[in-house]
């Protein structure tokens, strides 16, 4: 990853589910390159503009892990082109507004920004997909309540 980084590869690979189920979530070299693309082209510039730490709650997922966590069959997480992020140093409302506004203002390329809420737990996060499974960047901004 580039010179001034606020992200570590390990953040994109960690998973409590993988650990508890003994799932090997080791990425290929190609997957690592995809993660670097996501960081270099979206996450790092967005984080620099925000000026606050951003936490990756879910990054790369091998097929077995993606199935175990209930991910969709064609998830960008499978290719290393997605990360679920939060910012514990501001409200979720301010964070999501910032991310969406920043992407629009800067013309940042991305496939999807999904503002997600899990009804059962109340957890909220932003899914940033840099490219989809076909390599497209559709620029979709969606809200999903699970």
C-alpha positions as CSV (number, residue, x, y, z in Angstrom):
1,X,0.0,0.0,0.0
2,X,1.1,3.6,-0.7
3,X,3.3,5.9,1.5
4,X,1.0,7.5,4.0
5,X,-1.4,4.8,5.1
6,X,-4.0,4.8,7.8
7,X,-4.9,1.2,7.0
8,X,-3.2,-2.2,7.6
9,X,-3.7,-5.3,5.5
10,X,-4.5,-7.2,8.7
11,X,-7.7,-5.1,9.1
12,X,-9.1,-6.4,5.9
13,X,-8.4,-10.1,6.8
14,X,-9.5,-10.3,10.4
15,X,-12.7,-12.1,11.2
16,X,-14.1,-13.5,14.5
17,X,-16.2,-15.9,12.5
18,X,-13.2,-17.2,10.6
19,X,-11.3,-17.6,13.8
20,X,-14.1,-19.4,15.7
21,X,-14.9,-21.7,12.7
22,X,-11.2,-22.3,11.8
23,X,-11.7,-20.9,8.3
24,X,-8.5,-20.0,6.4
25,X,-9.1,-16.5,5.1
26,X,-5.7,-16.0,3.5
27,X,-5.8,-13.9,0.4
28,X,-4.1,-14.5,-2.9
29,X,-1.6,-11.9,-4.3
30,X,-4.3,-10.7,-6.6
31,X,-6.8,-10.2,-3.7
32,X,-4.1,-8.1,-1.9
33,X,-3.7,-6.0,-5.0
34,X,-7.5,-5.4,-5.0
35,X,-7.4,-4.4,-1.4
36,X,-4.6,-1.9,-2.2
37,X,-6.7,-0.5,-5.1
38,X,-9.6,0.0,-2.7
39,X,-7.4,1.7,-0.1
40,X,-5.4,3.9,-2.6
41,X,-8.4,5.1,-4.6
42,X,-11.2,5.5,-2.1
43,X,-10.6,4.7,1.6
44,X,-7.3,6.6,2.1
45,X,-8.4,9.8,0.3
46,X,-11.7,9.7,2.1
47,X,-10.1,9.1,5.5
48,X,-7.6,11.9,4.8
49,X,-10.5,14.3,4.1
50,X,-12.4,13.1,7.1
51,X,-9.4,13.6,9.4
52,X,-10.7,10.9,11.8
53,X,-9.8,7.2,12.2
54,X,-11.9,4.8,10.2
55,X,-12.4,1.2,11.4
56,X,-12.7,-1.7,8.9
57,X,-15.2,-4.2,10.4
58,X,-15.2,-6.5,7.5
59,X,-12.9,-6.7,4.4
60,X,-11.8,-9.6,2.3
61,X,-13.8,-12.8,2.7
62,X,-13.0,-16.2,1.2
63,X,-16.0,-18.0,-0.2
64,X,-16.4,-20.2,2.9
65,X,-16.3,-17.2,5.2
66,X,-18.7,-15.2,3.0
67,X,-21.2,-18.0,3.2
68,X,-20.7,-18.3,7.0
69,X,-21.5,-14.6,7.5
70,X,-24.5,-14.7,5.2
71,X,-22.8,-12.6,2.4
72,X,-24.3,-12.5,-1.1
73,X,-22.9,-15.0,-3.6
74,X,-21.3,-12.2,-5.8
75,X,-20.1,-10.0,-3.0
76,X,-17.2,-7.6,-3.7
77,X,-15.8,-8.8,-0.4
78,X,-14.9,-12.1,-2.2
79,X,-12.5,-10.2,-4.6
80,X,-11.0,-7.8,-2.0
81,X,-12.9,-4.9,-3.5
82,X,-15.1,-4.1,-0.5
83,X,-14.9,-3.0,3.1
84,X,-17.5,-2.4,5.7
85,X,-16.4,0.7,7.7
86,X,-17.4,2.7,10.7
87,X,-16.0,5.8,12.5
88,X,-16.3,5.6,16.3
89,X,-15.3,9.2,16.7
90,X,-18.4,10.8,15.3
91,X,-22.1,9.9,14.9
92,X,-23.1,7.5,12.2
93,X,-25.4,10.1,10.7
94,X,-22.5,12.6,10.4
95,X,-20.2,9.8,9.1
96,X,-22.5,8.6,6.4
97,X,-23.3,12.1,5.3
98,X,-19.6,12.9,5.0
99,X,-18.8,9.8,3.0
100,X,-21.6,10.3,0.5
101,X,-21.0,14.0,0.1
102,X,-17.2,13.5,-0.2
103,X,-17.7,10.9,-2.9
104,X,-20.1,13.1,-4.8
105,X,-18.0,16.3,-4.5
106,X,-14.7,14.7,-5.5
107,X,-16.1,12.4,-8.2
108,X,-14.5,9.4,-6.5
109,X,-15.0,6.2,-8.4
110,X,-16.8,3.4,-6.6
111,X,-19.2,0.6,-7.3
112,X,-21.5,0.9,-4.2
113,X,-21.8,2.8,-1.0
114,X,-24.4,1.0,1.0
115,X,-25.6,2.5,4.3
116,X,-26.4,-0.6,6.3
117,X,-28.4,-1.1,9.5
118,X,-28.9,-4.5,11.2
119,X,-32.3,-4.2,12.9
120,X,-31.7,-7.0,15.4
121,X,-28.5,-5.6,16.9
122,X,-28.8,-1.9,15.9
123,X,-25.3,-2.1,14.4
124,X,-24.7,0.4,11.5
125,X,-21.9,0.5,9.0
126,X,-21.0,1.7,5.5
127,X,-20.2,-0.9,2.8
128,X,-17.8,0.6,0.3
129,X,-17.5,-1.5,-2.8
130,X,-14.8,-0.2,-5.2
131,X,-15.6,-2.6,-8.1
132,X,-18.2,-5.3,-8.5
133,X,-17.5,-8.9,-9.5
134,X,-17.4,-7.9,-13.1
135,X,-15.0,-5.0,-12.5
136,X,-17.6,-2.3,-12.9
137,X,-17.9,0.9,-10.9
138,X,-21.6,1.7,-11.0
139,X,-21.6,4.6,-8.5
140,X,-24.6,3.3,-6.6
141,X,-25.6,4.7,-3.2
142,X,-28.1,2.5,-1.4
143,X,-29.7,2.1,2.1
144,X,-30.3,-1.4,3.4
145,X,-32.0,-2.4,6.6
146,X,-31.4,-6.0,7.5
